[in-house]
Amino acid sequence: MKKTLIVISIFHLFSINKISAQNNDAALAAVAGAVAIGSAIASIENLKEQVELSATEWFLSNNGDVVNFRLKTLDMKGKKLKDMSSTSVITFKIQEFDPFKLPKSSDSFTKLDGKKYVLLSFTSSGWLNDNGINLDRLRWFIIDEEKWIDMMVSYVKAASGKNDKDLIENTLRSGKIVNLGVKVKSKNVIPFYKIGSDMYLTIDYDENMKFIYNEKSFGIYLKETKDLVQMSRNVVIDIHKFFFND
């Protein structure tokens, strides 16, 4: 009987130790996972700071007449570090402001009233590596409200088949871009073609670019480098909203 009790006790003690070890392993794994997630968040935030610094330096070097401005990435929210190396374009929204006329809360661009710009950074393969950002792999393109309208008129022509420049421009200025077309209030005034994800409608924009309409994106073909960069429809919607609806 004593032997039986001893065996049972030893087995019980072994089971407790095994369970305890398993719990410790699980706890360590959870901690390691949390650390990994924390590192990933820190890394993407560091990358965001680096690209914003690079964009600020470029803007300062090429827009010397602008004194006070705010600059912020538009399309990195929710992105993971591993996804960024394959990103073909990064967008930044920029707005001038008068520091003497700042509202009490200046966290939002909607509270500023200066001129607006969107800065596009076209990336090439290898722009992001273990050492950080390779600036030689970035190409910059600045857009103001009038340039954006001009670009969108061409894009909408390709996306809809409409050719009336004045109609398209007026609709863009008074409406908003959505996935299905250009809306004014609740009416889809200029509907876009419904095409498959593997179909592309193109239009020649200028000597440097060709625009491509696809079901999910706004494509920009850079003639000099022969790179096709793709901007998601949501980013196009956000840029248009920044210029005309914010």
N, C-alpha and C positions, 0 to 999 in steps of 0.2 A: 504493500500500500504506500509506504514511504517512497519507494522507488518510483511508483506511478506519479505521486505528487511532485517529486523532484523533476521528473521528465516534463510534466505538464507546466510546472513553473518555469523551467528553462525554455520550453517552447513559447510560453506566453511572453517571457522577457525578450526572446529573440524577435517575436512578432512586433512587440512594442518598439524595439530598436530599429527594425526594418521600416516600420511605418514612419517613425520619427525621421529616419534618414531620407525616406521618400519625400516627406513633407519639407525637409530642409532643402533637398534638391529642387523641389518645385518652387520653394521660396526664392532660392538662388536664381533659378531660371527666370522667375518673374522679375526679380531685381535687375538681372542682366538685360531682359527685354525692355524694361523701363529705361535703363541707361542707354540702350541702343536707340530707342525712340527719342529720348532726350537729345542724344548726339545728332540724330538726323534732323531734328527740329533746329538745333543750334547751327548745323551746317547749312540748311536752306536759308536761315536768317542771315548767316554770314555771307552767303552767295548774293542774297538780295542787297545787302549793304554794299558789296563789291560792285555789282552791276549798276546800282544807283550812283555810286561814286564815279564810275567810268562815264556814265551818262551825264552827270553834272560837269565833269571835266570837259567833255566834248562840247556841251552846250555853252559853257563859259568861254571856250576857245573860239567858238564860231558864232556867238551872238553877244558881242561885246557891248552892244547898246542896251542890253537888258540888265537892269540893276538888281531888282528884287524879284525873286520867283520861288515857287514851290515845285518840287519834282518828286514823283512817286511812280513806282512800277504799277502797271495796270493789270497784268495777267499772270502774276506769280502766286496769287493766293491759291492755296490748296495743292500746289505743285510739290512733288517730291524731288529730292536731289538727283536720284537716278534718272528721272525723266528729263531733267534740264539739259543733259548733254546732247540729246537729240532735238532740242528745241531749235526751230529755224528762224524765229523772230521774237524779240522781246520788246514790249511796248511800254512807253512811259508817258504819263500825262504831266504837263507843265503849265503853270499859270503865273503870270505876273501879278504883283500886288503892291499897294501903297501901305507901308507900315503904319502911317498915321491914320489910316482908315480901316484898320483891321477890326473886325467884330470881336466881341468878348470871347466867343468860341471860334477858333480858326482851324478846327480839326478837319472840317469838310471843305472840299474845293467849291462847293455850292455857295459858300459864304464869301468867296473872293470874287472880285469884279474886274480883274485885269485880263489882258489878252491871253488866249489859250493856244497851246501847241500840243502836238503829239509827236514824240520822238520814237522812231523805229530803229531797232538795232538788229540788222540781218546777220545771222551767225553762219559760219562755215564749219565743216567737220574739224574737230580738234580745238574748238574755241574754249572748251572747258577741260582742264586736265588736272593732274595731281598738284600742280603748282598754282592752280587758280585759273584766272581768266587770261587767255592769250588775245591781247588787244588787236594783234595783226589779223585775227580771224573775224573781226567785227566790222561791219559797214553801217554807217549812220545815215538816216534820212529824216529830215524835219518837215512837219506838216502843220500848216495853220488851217483855220476854218475854210478859207477859200480854196486852198489846195485840196483839202479833204472832199469838198463838194465836187471839184473837178474830177477827182479820182472816182468818186462814187457815181457820178453821171455815167462814166464809161463802164463801170462795173454793172450798174443797173441795166444799161443797154444790153450787155452780154447776158445778164440773168433773166431779162424779161422779153427781149425782142423789141422793146420800145425804142424809137429813134428821135422823139421830140425832146430836144435838149432842154428847152424852157419848161416844158411840163415836168420832166424828171427833176430838174433843179428846184422848181417851186415846191414840188411834192416832198423832196428831201428836206428842204428848209422848214416846212410847216409840219412835217410828219416824223415818223420814226421807222427805222429799219427793224424788221422782224424776220423770223425764219422763212416766212412764206412770201415776203415782199416788202413794200413800203406802205405803211399805214398812215392815214390821217384820221385821228380820233379812232373810231372802231372800224372804219372802212379800209379794206385792202385795195388801195387805189392802183398800185402797180404790182400785180402778182408776179412771182418768179416762176420760171419753168420748174416742173416736177421731173427731175431726172434721177437716174441711178447713181449710186456712190462711185461707180467706175466710169462715169461720163463727165466730160469736161467741155465747157463752152468758153471760147477764148476771144479776146479783143485786144488789138494793138493799142497801147496807151501813148507811148512816146518812144524816143530813140533808146531809152534805157530799160523800159519795162513793158511787159505784156501781162494783162490781167486774165485770171481764170476763174470762172464760176463753177463751183461744184456743190453738190447737195449739202455739204457740211462746212465748207470753208471758202475763204477768199484767197485765191492763189496769186502770188506775184512772181512772175518769171523775170529774173535779172539777166538781161541779155549779155552783159559783159562777162559775168562769171558763169553763166549758164546754170544758175541755181534756181530751183523752184522752192519758194518759201510759202508756207501755208498759215494763214491766220484763221482761227476758229470763228464761226459766225457770231458766237457770243462776244468775242473781242470786238468785232466790227460793230455790233449793236452797242457795246459799251463806249466805244470811241465816238460814235454818232451822238449818243446820249450826252457825253461829256461836252461836245461842241454846241449842241442845240437844245438839250432838255434840262441840263443841270442848272 
